[in-house]
Amino acid sequence: MYRIAIAGAATLLGKELKDALSDSPLGASHVVLMDEEDAEGQLYQVGDEITFVHSMGADAFEHMDFTFFCGGESLTRKYWHQALRAGSTVLDLTGALDQENGVLVRAPRISHDAGSADLFTPAIVPAHPAAIVLALILERLGQIAPVRSASATLLLPASEFGRGALDELHQQTVNLLSFQGLPKVIYDAQSAYNLLSGFGEGAVASLKSSETRIRRHVNALAGQTARALSLQAIQAPVFHGHTFSIAVEMDRLVAITALEEAMGGDHLDLVLEDTDSPSNLAATGQNDVLIRLRPEPSERNPGECSRFWLWAASDNLRLYAQNAVECALDLRRLRPQGTVQ
């Protein structure tokens, strides 16, 4: 029976984490929802219980075993030392701490992720979901043959930047159809019916910061294999879900059947039919990454290829929350149990 705090519980990611905890082996834990004062008092259901959001006071983290930070980076930086002093294990889903000394970026489902936390680890950063997808694909391909190069274009949804971005995309869409002015607080650009490789100077969100953070996390998870990866992030006019277009070149010819087997293992779901192509909508609510393989067969042997395309889709919030819970489950070994006599 653990005591768990979700700081930033009213955010999209906080709500997804709450559901993931309820469906996990930590579901019997006592979960306390916390957020800034403007969200205080909001009611939510955790498991079979109805609870409300608390504000973060001076003793908010006392007796907490785990504290998940799901709000903005400023909230994490403001309170994470307070949670540490209270004896809580800190898991930062905002990415604010991934460059702090001793902090580990983790994704237990990636075998290359060798960073095991100990009692001196100040905090854990559950890896960005896009980094998990890319590292997982690189890992599986590397088991067949060395990857010479992989060029990935990542299409980010509005939910990447929180509820404010969702609302702005929705309002821009409505206003365009009624020939009204566009709100541009988050993007400082037209995001509706548009693809963006960067935002305006006055944007609250930062596409470059997201891309840089994903790259850091891929490097932490994939090790030497990450050197083969080139990455570009594009803002797509969709509300939810990551999609990836990835061009891969292997160091040698490999059997197409071996590629299909690698892309259909644990956590990856290979889609064989063109009519069921992976999409951000198809991935919603799915635990696995949906993948479509398009090989460029060798002229000498059509059953082999060294170059191919991957089209992939994943539920970004669900994967993020799942990985955070897996990190917490791994960290249970560091929490004291029983009573000292």
Order of alpha helices (4+ residues) and beta strands (2+ residues): beta-alpha-beta-beta-beta-beta-beta-alpha-beta-beta-beta-alpha-beta-alpha-alpha-beta-beta-alpha-beta-alpha-beta-beta-alpha
